[in-house]
Amino acid sequence: MDAFVVSARKYRPKNFEEVIGQGHVTQTLLKAIESNHLAQALLFTGPRGVGKTSCARILARLINEDQEGGSDNSDFSFNIFELDAASNNSVDDIRNLTDQVRFAPQVGKYKVYIIDEVHMLSSAAFNAFLKTLEEPPAHAIFILATTEKHKIIPTILSRCQIYDFKRIDIDSISKHLHSVAKSESVETEPAALRLIAQKADGALRDALSIFDRIATFSGKNISYQDVLSNLNILDYDYYFKVINCSLQGDEKGLLLLFNEILSKGFDGHIFLNGLCAHLRDLLVASDPRTLALLEVGNDVQEQYREQSKQLNSQRIFESLKVLTTAEAKYKSTTNVRLLVELCLLQLAEDLSTEKKKS
């Protein structure tokens, strides 16, 4: 049986054209190489799983290939050194690295040192690294990567050219997942891929990990319901139903609906949080100018737009106050179910009264 390779590794970008959602970084790096304006110390910073280490490896290869007229020489791999600062963060580890820096490469023009999770270095290690970073040999280039730039001492930051990586937008992640699914001969529903992208919170690596997990469960056909059940997510429909019941003053319907949610294993706090997000989305959907801020498919956008017509902005604000107050009390109360039920009953009273006035 062949060894399984996770999608995050199998579909790791091999060049800057394949990097998703970081065009502002990749284009700048390409132009820096072309114009010979690449700094000897670079810092790649941004959230996890957005391509920092992948870009560092691509850049390390391109720097040497460019010197040989674009030839593909596997010997260049000997010029690339990677250090994981999470587990090699002592002053001795850095001294070993700086000792190597003195020697010129045997193949190519540059030796490239990639230090991942650089914020994990100890204070002594940072100080040991300073002199080398300030006056590196002509053949050495350092690429530092971190998710927590604020933990790096200012003297290191001042010596680096900083590149800020951003969270990847939902559309870009969805398109990439569709491409991966096609390559793997997996049938998918667009809503399922969008939900995976939302859950990944801007991290492509997380999205690919979730995709692998659900593909293992679903086989060659991934549906929206598969994603909901695997990620334990409450469907939009529940929140639409809660607001509809509240507008109708259907208190019993609300209690039965919440009971159904609890019976499916969902936590009351998660439900309150999701309802807050739903009201926020209704506020966004109430104005055509902000409708694009909804990170959902067109059919769900239309549902939000229709429901938002039944609520004015002031009533949404008041409802959010009720929900956030309940959220604040959630951890300290002994009867959380009663707390959420009272919150829903208050919501029904407020929204149904408002509807009668209008």
C-alpha positions in Angstrom: 0.0 0.0 0.0 1.4 3.4 -1.0 2.0 5.9 1.8 -0.6 8.6 2.1 0.7 12.1 1.5 -1.4 14.9 3.0 -2.7 17.5 0.5 -0.8 20.3 2.2 2.5 18.6 1.3 1.3 17.1 -2.0 0.1 20.4 -3.4 2.8 22.6 -1.8 3.6 25.4 -4.3 6.8 24.8 -6.3 7.0 28.4 -7.7 5.6 31.8 -6.9 2.9 31.5 -9.6 1.4 28.6 -7.5 1.3 30.6 -4.2 -2.3 31.5 -3.3 -3.3 34.9 -2.1 0.1 36.5 -1.5 0.7 38.3 -4.8 1.8 41.4 -3.1 4.8 39.5 -1.6 5.7 37.2 -4.5 5.7 40.0 -7.1 7.9 42.1 -4.9 10.3 39.3 -4.3 10.5 38.5 -8.1 11.2 42.1 -8.9 13.9 42.3 -6.2 15.6 39.3 -7.7 15.4 40.7 -11.2 16.8 44.1 -10.2 19.4 42.6 -7.8 17.8 44.5 -4.9 17.2 41.6 -2.6 18.2 42.2 1.0 20.4 39.7 2.8 18.0 39.5 5.8 14.3 39.1 5.2 11.5 38.5 7.7 8.3 36.8 6.6 5.5 37.4 9.1 1.8 36.6 9.1 -0.7 34.0 10.3 0.0 30.3 10.2 -0.6 28.2 7.1 -0.5 31.1 4.6 2.7 30.2 2.7 5.6 31.8 4.6 7.9 28.7 4.7 6.8 27.7 1.1 7.8 31.1 -0.2 11.1 31.0 1.7 12.0 27.7 0.0 10.9 28.9 -3.4 13.0 32.1 -3.0 16.0 30.1 -1.7 15.9 28.0 -4.9 15.3 30.9 -7.2 18.2 32.9 -5.9 20.7 30.3 -7.0 18.9 29.2 -10.2 18.9 32.8 -11.3 22.7 32.9 -11.2 22.9 29.9 -13.5 20.5 31.3 -16.1 17.5 29.4 -14.8 19.0 25.9 -14.8 17.5 23.3 -12.6 20.3 21.9 -10.5 19.5 19.6 -7.6 22.8 20.5 -6.0 21.3 23.8 -5.0 19.6 21.9 -2.2 22.9 21.8 -0.4 22.9 25.6 -0.3 19.6 25.7 1.7 19.7 25.2 5.5 16.5 25.1 7.6 16.4 25.6 11.3 13.3 25.2 13.4 13.7 27.7 16.2 10.8 26.2 18.2 13.1 23.2 19.0 16.6 24.7 18.3 16.4 28.0 20.2 19.5 28.0 22.4 22.5 30.2 22.0 24.6 27.1 21.0 22.2 26.4 18.1 22.7 29.9 16.7 26.5 29.8 17.2 26.6 26.5 15.3 24.7 28.2 12.5 26.9 31.3 12.4 30.0 29.2 12.3 28.7 27.6 9.1 27.9 31.0 7.6 31.6 31.8 7.2 32.1 29.1 4.5 31.2 30.0 0.9 28.9 27.6 -1.1 30.5 25.0 -3.4 27.7 25.3 -5.9 25.8 28.4 -6.9 26.4 31.9 -5.4 24.4 32.0 -2.2 23.9 29.9 1.0 20.3 30.5 2.2 19.4 30.1 5.9 15.7 29.7 6.7 14.9 30.1 10.4 11.2 29.1 11.1 9.3 30.3 14.2 12.2 32.7 14.8 10.3 34.4 17.7 11.0 31.3 19.8 14.7 32.1 20.0 16.0 32.9 23.5 17.3 36.4 24.3 20.8 35.1 24.3 20.3 33.4 20.9 18.9 36.7 19.5 22.0 38.6 20.8 24.4 36.0 19.4 22.7 36.3 16.0 22.8 40.1 15.9 26.4 40.6 14.7 26.0 38.1 11.8 22.7 39.6 10.8 24.2 43.1 10.8 27.3 42.3 8.7 26.5 39.0 6.8 29.0 37.6 4.3 28.2 38.4 0.7 27.3 34.8 0.0 24.7 34.5 2.9 21.0 35.3 2.9 18.8 34.9 5.9 15.0 34.3 5.7 13.3 34.4 9.0 9.7 33.3 9.4 7.3 34.0 12.3 3.7 34.2 13.3 4.4 36.6 16.1 6.5 39.6 14.9 5.9 41.5 18.2 8.0 39.0 20.1 11.1 39.7 18.0 13.5 42.2 19.5 13.6 45.6 17.7 17.3 45.3 16.9 16.6 42.2 14.8 13.6 43.8 13.1 15.6 46.9 12.1 18.1 44.6 10.3 15.4 42.9 8.2 13.4 43.6 5.1 9.9 42.8 6.4 7.2 41.1 4.2 3.7 40.8 5.7 1.7 37.8 4.6 -2.1 38.1 4.9 -4.9 35.7 5.6 -6.1 34.2 2.4 -9.7 35.1 1.4 -12.4 32.6 1.3 -12.9 32.7 -2.5 -9.2 32.0 -3.2 -9.2 29.0 -0.7 -12.5 27.6 -2.3 -11.0 27.8 -5.8 -7.8 26.0 -4.7 -9.8 23.3 -2.9 -11.9 22.8 -6.0 -8.6 22.4 -8.0 -7.3 19.9 -5.5 -10.6 18.0 -5.5 -10.5 17.8 -9.3 -7.0 16.4 -9.2 -8.0 13.8 -6.7 -11.2 12.9 -8.6 -13.4 14.0 -5.7 -16.9 15.4 -6.5 -17.7 18.4 -4.3 -20.6 20.8 -3.7 -19.5 24.5 -3.9 -21.2 25.2 -0.6 -19.1 22.5 1.1 -15.8 23.9 -0.1 -16.9 27.4 1.0 -17.7 26.1 4.4 -14.3 24.5 4.7 -12.7 27.7 3.6 -14.6 29.7 6.3 -13.6 27.2 9.0 -10.0 27.5 8.0 -10.0 31.2 8.9 -7.6 32.3 6.2 -5.1 29.4 6.6 -4.8 27.4 3.4 -2.9 24.6 5.2 -5.8 24.2 7.7 -8.3 24.1 4.8 -6.3 21.3 3.1 -6.1 19.4 6.3 -9.9 19.7 6.8 -10.4 18.7 3.2 -8.3 15.5 3.7 -10.3 14.6 6.8 -13.7 15.0 5.2 -12.5 13.2 2.0 -11.5 10.3 4.2 -15.0 10.2 5.7 -17.0 10.9 2.5 -14.9 9.1 -0.1 -15.2 10.5 -3.6 -18.2 12.7 -3.0 -18.1 15.6 -0.5 -21.5 17.2 0.3 -22.4 20.3 2.4 -24.0 18.0 5.0 -20.8 15.9 5.3 -18.9 19.1 6.2 -21.5 20.2 8.7 -21.5 16.9 10.5 -17.7 16.5 10.5 -16.9 20.0 11.7 -19.8 20.0 14.1 -21.1 23.3 12.7 -24.7 24.7 13.1 -26.3 25.3 9.7 -27.4 28.8 8.7 -30.9 27.5 8.6 -31.1 27.3 12.4 -30.3 30.9 12.8 -32.8 32.0 10.2 -35.4 29.9 12.0 -34.6 31.5 15.3 -35.1 35.0 13.9 -38.3 34.0 12.1 -39.7 32.5 15.3 -38.7 35.6 17.3 -40.4 37.9 14.7 -43.6 35.8 15.0 -43.4 35.8 18.8 -43.4 32.0 18.7 -41.9 31.3 22.1 -42.6 27.6 22.2 -41.1 27.2 18.7 -37.9 28.9 20.0 -37.7 26.6 23.0 -38.2 23.5 20.8 -35.6 24.7 18.3 -33.0 25.3 21.0 -33.8 21.8 22.4 -33.2 20.3 19.0 -29.8 22.1 18.8 -28.8 20.8 22.2 -29.9 17.3 21.3 -27.4 17.4 18.3 -24.6 18.0 20.8 -24.0 21.7 20.3 -23.0 23.9 23.2 -25.2 26.8 24.2 -22.2 29.2 24.2 -21.4 28.3 20.6 -25.1 28.8 19.7 -25.1 32.3 21.3 -21.9 33.2 19.5 -23.3 32.0 16.2 -26.5 34.0 16.7 -24.5 37.1 17.4 -22.6 36.6 14.1 -26.0 36.0 12.3 -27.3 39.4 13.5 -24.1 41.1 12.5 -24.6 39.5 9.0 -28.2 40.8 8.9 -26.9 44.3 9.6 -24.4 44.0 6.8 -27.0 42.6 4.4 -29.4 45.5 5.1 -27.4 47.8 2.8 -26.4 47.0 -0.8 -23.1 48.7 -0.3 -22.0 46.3 2.5 -23.7 43.1 1.1 -20.4 42.0 -0.4 -18.9 41.7 3.1 -21.0 38.6 3.6 -18.6 35.7 3.1 -21.3 33.3 1.9 -22.7 32.0 -1.4 -25.1 34.0 -3.5 -28.2 31.9 -2.4 -27.4 32.5 1.3 -26.7 36.2 0.6 -30.3 36.4 -0.8 -31.7 34.8 2.4 -29.9 37.3 4.5 -31.1 40.2 2.4 -34.7 39.1 2.6 -34.6 38.6 6.4 -32.8 41.9 7.0 -35.8 43.7 5.4 -37.9 42.6 8.5 -35.5 44.3 11.0 -34.3 47.8 11.4 -30.7 48.6 12.5 -31.8 49.8 15.9 -33.6 46.6 16.7 -30.6 44.5 15.6 -28.3 46.6 17.9 -30.7 46.0 20.8 -30.8 42.3 20.1 -27.0 42.1 20.0 -26.9 43.7 23.5 -29.2 41.0 24.9 -27.1 38.3 23.4 -23.7 39.7 24.4 -25.0 40.2 28.0 -26.0 36.5 28.0 -22.6 35.5 26.6 -20.9 37.4 29.4 -22.9 35.6 32.1 -22.6 32.2 30.5 -19.5 31.0 32.3 -20.6 32.2 35.7 -24.1 30.8 35.7 -25.1 27.4 37.0 -28.0 26.9 34.7 -26.8 27.7 31.3 -29.8 26.2 29.5 -32.2 28.5 31.4 -29.9 31.5 30.6 -30.1 30.9 26.9 -33.8 30.2 26.9 -34.5 33.4 28.8 -32.3 35.2 26.3 -34.4 33.7 23.4 -37.7 34.6 25.1 -36.4 38.2 25.5 -35.5 38.3 21.8 -39.0 37.0 20.8 -40.7 39.7 22.9 -38.5 42.5 21.5 -38.7 41.5 17.9 -42.3 40.5 17.8 -43.3 43.8 19.5 -41.3 45.8 17.0 -42.9 43.9 14.1 -46.4 44.7 15.4 -45.5 48.4 15.7 -44.3 48.5 12.1 
